Amino acid sequence: MNLPGLAHPTPPGADPRPAALRVLLALAVVFIMLATTGWTAVHRPEAGTPLRAAALAAWAAARIDGRPVPAADAPAAAVARFFGALDGAQRARLADGYPLVVGNLDGAPAATRYRANRRGLEQAVRVEEARSHDVALTPADRAVAVRRAHRFESLAAPGRQILTFDPTGGGRVAEVFGDLDEARRVSVIVPGVDTDALTFERTQRRFTAPVGMAESLYEAQGAAAPGSRTAVIAWAGYTAPTGVGMDAATGHMAFDGAVRLKSLTAALPGVSSVALFCHSYGSVVCGVAAHELPGRVTDVVVAGSPGMRTQNVAGLRTSARVWATRDEGDWIADVPHLEVGGLGHGADPVSPEFGARLLSSATAKNHTGYFAPGTDSVDNFAKIGTGAFGSVVCATGDDVCRDGISGAERH
C-alpha cells in the first residue's frame, strides 16, 4: 500500500520524517498485534497416511477400457470432455476405483464427484480409526484421529453432496447445497483463517463455520426468491492460515487459494452466474483471484475484510460488482489496512476511497456473525445471490450501493 505521504516524492525542503514515522507506527501496530495473537507461523502437520499421494500415483497409470485417463491437473475443459464421452458405468468405476482423484477433478460431473468423495471419505475414516488406536502416536495425535474419523463419517452421510475432499494435512472440503446442475445462480462461500476439515462444520457457533454459513445463505435465498434455482457451495478448498499469525498477515496462502478458486468457478456446470461471498482472510483470496476469475463471476462480496491486496476496486481488474460490509463491533476494523514489505493486505474495502458498494450489516454481531439467520448481512447476501439487487439495503441508508445496476440485472 502507498501510505499517505509516500505516494508522491517529498517536495524539496520538506521534512521527510512525518511520513517515515507513519510507516514505523503502522508497522509497530502490526507487530504488536501479531505478538499478542501468535507471532509464529503455524503450519498444520500432516495427518494420516498419504492417501492422496498414493491415489495420484495410481491414477497416473490408470486406464478405462483401454483409454488413458486425463492428468490429475488437466484443464477442466479437458476433464469435462473425457467424462462426457463415458457412460454411467464407466464413470462409476473411476469414482469407486480412484475416489481421492476423481472427487477433486474440476470438470468431472458433480454426481460423479459426490460418489467419489463418499468413497474417499469412507477410506479416510478407516485410516483415522486405525490411527486412533496406534500406540506409536502421541495421545494428542490419537485424539485428533478420533475427531477426524467422526468428521469424515459425518461428511460421508447419505444425501450430502461433497464436491471436494482431500484429507492431506488439515484437509480440504467443499459441499453443495441445492442442485448444482440445474442452478441458474451459484453462490460460493470463501472462508478465512482456521478453516479445515475439522472446523468445516460446528454444532456450537454453527453459523461461524462454512457449512452453517452455506445453510443459512441457502435458506435465506429460498426466502428471498421462492422457487428460484440456486445452489450454495461451502468451499474450504484451500489451506487457510492457522490463527492470526504471520500466515494471516501475508498473502502467500491466498495466492494458492486463488488458483484453486479460479479453477472451481471456471469448472462449474452449465452457464450459471456466480457470486462469491468472501469472509475475513477469504476476501484476500478473492482479491488475489479477482483479475483472473471467469466472466460468469458477476459479484464479489467481502465481509469483515482485512483487505484485498489492492488500493481500490479498479486495482482488482474485474468486471464483477464488488460489495463490502463490516459490522460496527468487528475487531478487524482495528487491523492496520496497509501493505508494507509483504505484511498486510492493502486498503480498507469499506473505506469510501476503495470504491466498493457498501452493504448494511447493522444486525450482525462481531467478526463471525455475518451469516447468522435474520441479520441484515445475510439477507443482503441472499438478495445478491438471487439477483434481487433492487431490494439490497445499503450501509448509507440510501440507494447509492445499487447505482448503475440495470433493471435487467435485478432479476
N, C-alpha and C positions, 0 to 999 in steps of 0.2 A: 504494500500500500504506500502511496505517496502521502506522507503525513503533512498536515498543514505546516507551511513554512519550508517544506522540502520539495514541493512540486516544481518550484522555479528557482533559478540561481539567486543567491543572495545579492541584493543591489550593492554596488560599490560603496564602501564605507560603512555599511550596516553591520551591526554586531551579530555574528552567526550563532552566539551562544543560546538564545532562546529556542531556536529550532533543535539544536543538539540536546538541550535539556529536555525538551518534549519527547525526543526519541528515547533518552535514557529513562525518563519517568515511565513511559509506556512499557518499555522492556522490563523495568523493575516490577511493575504490576503483574506482567505475565509470569515472571519468575516467582514472585511471591505466591500467586495463585497455584502454580504448579507445585511449589514446595509444600504448600499446605494441603494439597489434594492428592499428592502422589507423584513425586518427581520422576521416578524411574520409568523407563519404557517397559511395559509389561507385555509379554507375549505368551499366549496360551500354549501349554505343552501339547505335544502330540498325544492323542488318546486312542487306545485300542490298537489293533493290528492295522497295517496299512492296506485296508480293504480296497480303497480307491486305486492305489498304485497297482495292486495285483489285478484289478479289473481292467485297468488301462493296458497292461501288458497282454492280457488275454484277448482284448478287443483288437489289438494291433494285428493279430494273426487270424481274426475271425472271418468267416465267410458264411453266406446264407444261400443254400442251393447253388454253390459254386461261384457266387458273386462276392467280390470283396466288399467289405463294409467301408463307409467313409471314415476318414480320420476323426479322432475324438475332438479335434479342434477345427474341423472343417466348417466353412461358412454355413450359416443357417439355410441359405437357399439351396446349397448342395445337399444338405441333410434332408430338407423337405422333398427334393426331387427323388432321392433314394427311397425314402419311406413311402412316397406317393406311388412308386412302382411295385410295392409289395402288397400281398393280400393280408387279411387279418391274421391268419395263422402264422405267417412269416413274421409279422410284427410282434406277435405274442411270444414266439420262440426267442427272438432277440431280447425282448424285455425280460423274459424269465432267465435267459442264459447269461446276460450281461447287464444286470439291473443298475449297477452303480455307474455305468457309462450311458446307457440309453436314457435313464432317468434324468440326466443332466445335459442331453443333447438339444440345444436350441435349434428348432426347425423340425424336430420329431413331433408327431401328433400328440396333443395333450393327453388323450386317453391312453396312449402307449406309455407316456411318461408316468402317468398316475400308476399304471400297473407295475412298471419297472420299479418305481420308488417304494411301492408297498413291499415288493420282494427285497429290495435293498435294505429297507428298514428291518424286515424280519431277520436278515443276515446280521445286521448290526446289533440287534437285540441279543442274539445268541453269543456274539463276541463279547458284549459288555457283561452278560451274565457270567460267562466264564472268567472274565477279569475280576468280577466282584468276589470270586472265591479263590483268587490266585494269591497264595501266601507270600509269593515273591514281591508283591506290590505293597506299598505302604497302606496303612489303614485309610489315609485320606484318599489315595488313588482308588481303593476299593469302594469307598463311599461314593466317589464321583461316578464310578462304573455303574453302581446301583441306580443313581439318578439318571444317568444316560439311558440305561436299559428301560426304565419306566417312561422316559420321554419318548424314546423311539417306539415303544409299544403303543403309546397314545397316538402318535402320528400315523401309525400303521392301521388304525381302527377303520373298519369298513365305512365307506362313504366320504372319507377325507380325500381331498384332491391335492396331493403333494406334487408340485411341479418340479422341484429341485430337492435333492438330498445328497449331501456329501458328508460323511462322518469324520473326515480328516480334521485334526486339531479340535477347535471348539465346535465345528460343524457348520454347514451352510444348508439352509432350508427355505423353501418358498411354498406357500399354499394358496390355492384358488378358491374363492367364494363366488358362486354363480357359474353360469355356462360360458366358458371362455370362447368356445367355437361360435356361439350364437350372439355374443355380446356386441353391441354397437359402440359401446364406450367401456373402456377398461381403466381402472384406477390402480396405481401401483404405490404401495406404501414403502418408503425407503427409510428405515430406522437409523438410530445413531449408536452411541457407544454402548458397550456391554451387551451387545446383541449376538447371540449364538444359538446353538440348538437347545441348550438348557433354558435360556431365557426367552425363547421364541413364543412361549405362551406361559401365562401365570394364572393361578387360581386366585390369589390375593393380588390387589392392584392390577386387575385383569386388563384394563384399558391402557396400561403403560407398556404392554408387550405387543409385538407385531400382530399376533393372532387376534387379540382383543381389539386392537385398533381397526383391523380389517373388518371384523364382525360388526363393530359399531358403525363404521362407514357404510358398509353394505346395507345394514338395516336403515340407516338414515337416508340412503339413496332410494330405497324402496318407499319410504315415507314421502320423500320429496317428489318422486316421479313414479307413482304406482304403475306397474306393468312395463316399465322401461327395461330394456335389455342391457343390463350392466353386469360387470364382473369386477371383483376387487382381488388384488394379489398382495398378500403379506409376504414381502420379499426380504429375507435375511440371507441374500445370496452373495454377500461379500464378507470378508473378515474385518469386523469393526474393531476400533480401539477398545482396550480394556481400561475403564476408569478415565478420569480426567487427568491424564499424564501427558508425556511428550508425544505419544502417538496421536492423541486427540488434538494437540496443538499444532501438528504438522499435517501435510496433505498426502503423505506417501500412501497411506491405506485408501484414501479417497481415489487416487489415480487407478489403483487396481479395481476398486469398486465401480468406477466409471466405465471401465472396459466391460465388465460383466453386465452393468445396467444397460449399456448401449446394445449389447447382444440380445438381452432379454426383450427390449422394446422392439427391436427390428424383427424378431422372430415370432412375435405373437401372431396367432392365426387370423385369417380374414383381413378386413380393412378397417377394423375398429379404430377410433381415435383413442388416444392415451393421455391420461393426466397423471402426473407424478406428485405425490404428497410426501415431502421430504422433511423429516424431523431432526432437529439438532445437528449432529455430525452428518446425518444423511443429506442435509442441504449442501454440505461441502461436496459430497459425492455428486449430487445433481448439478452443482455449479461447474465442476470439472467436466462432467459429461455433456453439458448443455450444447456446446457448439457442434457436437457430432451426433446428437440424437436424431432419429429419423423424423421426417416431416409429420408423421402421424401423431407425434407428441405435441399436443396443442396447448397444454397448460403445465406449468411447473409451479407448485405451491410450496413455500417454505414456512415452517413454524418453529419458533424458538431457535433461530439460526445464529451460529457464531460467525457467519459469513459464507460467501460463495466463491472466494478466491478471485474476486474482481472488484473494481471500484463502483460499477453500476450495471444496470440491465444491458446496456449496449455492449459492455465487455463480455457478456455471456455469449454473444453472437448466435442467438437462437431466434427463430420465428415464433416460438411459443410465447403465450402470455405468461408473465411472471407475477406471482402473487406472494405476499408476505404478511405474516401476523406474529404478534408476540403479546402474551398476557402481561399485565402490569406487575405481577408478582414473580415473573420468570427471572431467575438468577442469571440467565445468560446475558441479560442486559448489562451486567457488571463486567463482563469479559471485554477487554480492550479489542475493539474492532480495527485491527491493523494487520499488516503483514511485513515483518522485518526479519531478514535473514532466514526465511523459511518458517518462522514462527508466526502463528496467527492466520486468519482466513480472509482478511480484507474488510471492506466497508460493511456497515450495518445494513442489512436488507430492508429494515423498516424505516431507515432514515429517508427524509424527502429527497435527498440528493441521489439516492440509489435508483429511484425511479420505478420501483415495483408498485403494483396495485395493492393497496393496504386493506386487509380484511379485518373485520371485527372478531375478537376472541374474548369479548367482555365477560362471559360467564365461565371461561376456562380457569383452572386453578394451577398455578405454578408451571414448572417446565415440562411436566409429563402429563398434563391434563387436557391437551388439545383434542383428543379423540373420545373423551368421555361423553356418553349419550346426553343429549339435551343442551350441550354447550353451543354457544354461537359459532365457535370454530368448526365443530364437526358438521353443524347444519350448513355452514358456508361451503365446507369441503364437499358435502353431498350435492349441493347445487352446482358447483363447478363440475363434479364428476358426472352429472346427468345433463349438463348443458343448460341449466336454468339460470343463466347469468343475470337475467333481469331482476331476480329477487335476492341476489347476493347483498349482504349487509356490509357496507364499507366502514372502516375504522373511523373515518372522519365524519360519519353521520350524514353524508350527502351521497351523490351519485358518482363521485369522481373516479372511484375504482372501476366503474363499469363503462367509462368513456371509451368510445371507439369500437365497441363490440356491436356488430350489426345485428339486426333483428333475426336474420337467417342463422346467425351463430348462437342465438339464445335458445335454440330448440334442439 
